[in-house]
């Protein structure tokens, strides 16, 4: 339980604003202490956090954010404490999955908004977004959903992740990262997620995305102070050409460092030991990032 002052400090919302939202929109229901002071619950904080994110990240007015909060699809998923929030993962995954395969674009965006409002970015991705993408991929391979459903899901998720780049400020003291998938490689969700991981920590990321011709990269390396190159490969057929490009690029830019990931590099024989080349799995991101600070 939290006092109004403590809630304000935790959320970065002025007390006067919280009281105004309570009085005008009824978005929280504080209890009273023995001394008559307002006491906010975990649910109240979750609701206020949701409103703040809708206003700051999605540009909604408070009236629109309050209406979204009070809609059934949102209110039913708000956690009142940590154990319920853990159980809420499955509910959000199921709802978002159905929104996407039924082409309910507006509802899918609302559910994604809710996921980002309730959970930290990494938690929302690992617990909600990633399971959705794995499930969609498995269902597509099994023939239980169509190519159109798979494409709609992928493009919706990528659109929302791309929009997050503008949210995080850049620290100009950190190295610039060039991120791409080599020519022919079209699976770039992992690359996008790693790029957001870096951007959230202040790195400027030049995100080129999928199917990037390797011959076009030298001009960028010559004109920008790139410190790291991040490349993701799912299809093993593209590894040899990428590694040949890395060998040539290392000779021209000996201080450049390379970060390689993706399903192709889960195969140990494709992980060639080279100077300034590091292979990163998801669980290694935090350790690598800590090494840079």
N, C-alpha and C positions, 0 to 999 in steps of 0.2 A: 504494500500500500504506500502511496506517495502523497506528500503534501502538494499543494498547488505550486509552491516555490520550487520544490524538488523536481516536479514534472516539467516545469518551465526550463530548469537548468539541463535536464536530460534531453529534452526535445529541441531546445533552442527556439521555443515559442514564448513570447512575452506573456506574463500572467494575464494582463488585460485582454490579450487576444483570445486566450483560452476561455476566459469568462464570457467574452462577447460571442464566441462560437457556441458555448453552452447555452447562453440565454436566447440567442436568436435562432439557432438551428437544432438545439437539443441533441447534439452529437455525442455528449458524454453524460453520465449519470453518477456524479460523485456522491459518496456517502458523507456522513458528518462524524467528526471526532467528538469525544466527550466535551471538548471545549468549544464545539460548534464550528470547527474549521473543516473546509472541504477536504476529502480524502479521495484520491483517484486510484482506481484498480489497474491491473495489467491490461484489462480490456479497454479501459479508457485511454491508456497510453497508446495502445495499438491503433485505436480509432483516430487519435490526434496525429500519430505518425503517418497514417494513411492520408489524411487531409493535407498535411504539410507536403508530402511528396507529390500529390496531385497538383498542388498549386505551383511548387517550385520546378518540378521536372516536366510536367505535362501542360503547364500554362492554364490550368482551369481556374475559374473564379471560385471563391469559397462556396457560393450557393450551388454551383454545379458539382463541386467535390462532395458537398454534404448530401446532395441527391444520390450521387453514385454510392457513397458510403451506406446510405439507408436502403439501397435496393436489396432485394432478397438474396440475389446471387453473391453479393459482397458480404452482407451482414452475417449470413449463416457460416461463413468461413473464418470470421475474426476469432483469434484465440483469446482465451481469458487467462491462461497461464502457459508455462513452457510445455508441460506434457500435452496439452491440447494442441499447441502449435505444431508439435511433432506429428500428432495424428492428423492434423489438417493437411499435411503434405499430400496424402493419398487423395483427399477430396479435391484439392486444387489440380492435381495431375489428371484425375478422371474428368473433371469439368472442362479443363483446357483441351484435353484430347478430344472430347465430344464436340466442343466449339469448333475445333480446327477441321476435323474430318467432315463436319456438316456445313463447312464454309460460312460459319457465323462470325464474320470478321469483327463486328463491333463487340460482340460478347467475348471473343477471344482477347481483344485488346483490353477489355475491362478485367478479365481474369489475370492477364499478365500484369496489369497495373496493380492488382491486389497482391500478387506474388512479390513484386518489387517493393510494395509498401510494407508488407509484413516481415520480410526477411532481408538480410544483407544480400548484396548482389551475388557473392559467391555461393551463399546458401541457396538462394532462389535458383541459380543455375544448376547446381549439383543435385538438388532435391526435387526440382520441378521441371526445368527446361530440358536437362539432359535425359532424364527418364522418358519424357515425351518423345524426344528425337530417336532414342533407341527403340522405343515401342513402335513408332511410325515406320522406322526402317525395317524392323522385323515383320510388321504386318504387310508392308509393301512386298518384301521378298516372299512372303507366304501367299500373296495374292488376295489378301482379305481387304485391302484398300487399293484404290486406283492410283495411277501415276499423277493424275490431277490433284488428288487429295494429298499425296506426298509433297508435290511441288508447292501447293498452297501452304502447307504446314511449314516447310522449310523457309519459304520466302517471308511468311509472317514473322517467324522467329528472328530471321536475319534482319528484317526491317526494324524490329524493336531493339535488337542489340546494337545495330548501327546508330540508332538515335541516341544511345547512351554516351557516345563519344563526346558529345558537346557538353555533357554534364560535369565532367571532371577537368579541373584546371591542369595546365602543363607546368612542370617544374623545369625551367630552362637550364638548370645545372645538371640534369640527368642526360645520359646518352640518347640520341635519336635511334629509333628502331624501325627498320624497313621490314614489313611483313607481307608475305605472298605465298601462294601455291604455284608451283611451276606449271608451265604450259601442259595442258592435257588433264591436270588435276582440278576437279570441280568441287570437291568436298572441302569446304572451308569453315564449317562451324567451329571446329577446334581452334583454328587459327584466329577466328574472330574472338573467341572466348579468351585466348591467351593475350590477344591485343588489348582487350578490355581490362584484363588482369593488370597489364602493364600501365595502361592509361589511368586506371584508378589510383595507381601509386605515383602518378605524376609524369610518366614518360611520354614524350611525343612519339606517336606511332604513325608512320606513313603506311597506311593500309592499302595494298593493291588488290587483295582478294584472290579469287581463283583464276586459273588459266593464264598466268602471267608469262609472256615471252622472256626468256632469260637474257636475250640480246639487248633488251630495252633497259636493263637495270644499271648498266655501267654509267649511263648519263646521270642517273639519280645519285649514284655513289660519288660521282665527280662534283656534283653541284650542291650536295647537302652533307652536313657533318654526321653521317650515319656511324654509330658505334657498334650496333648489333644488327644482324640479319636474322629474321625468324622465318623459317619455312616449314610448311606442313605437307606431308605426303601420305595419302591413303593407299594409292595404287603403286605397288612395287615396281612397275614398269618404268616409273618416272625417276627412280632413285639414281640410277647410273648417270643419267644426263645431268641431274642436279649436282652430284658429287664432282663430276668433271668441271662444271661451272664453278663450284666452290674452290677447287684446286687452282684454277686459272685466276680467280678473283683474289685468293689469298696471296698470290704472287704480286698482284698489282696494289693490293691494300693489306699489307702485312699486319696492321693493327686491328683489322676488322675481326669481329667475333661472330660465330654462327651458332644459332640455336635451332635444333631440328627436332620435330615431333610428328605425331601422326601414326596411324596404324601400321604403315609400312615399316617403321623403325622399331616396332615391337619384336621384329625378327632380329635376333642378335647378330646373325651373319651380315646383315646390311648396315650395322653400326660400325663403320670404319673409323679407327682411331686416327684423328688428325689434329694438328695444332690449331687451337682457337675454335674447335668444333665441340659442342656439347649437345647431348641428346637428353631431352626433358620429357618425362611423363608427368601427368597431372599432379601426382602426389609429390613431385620434386620441385614444383614451381616455387613454393614458399621458401624452401631451403636455398634454391638458386638466388632468389631475390634478396634474401638475407645476406648472402655472400657479397652482393654488390654494394651494400650499405656499410 
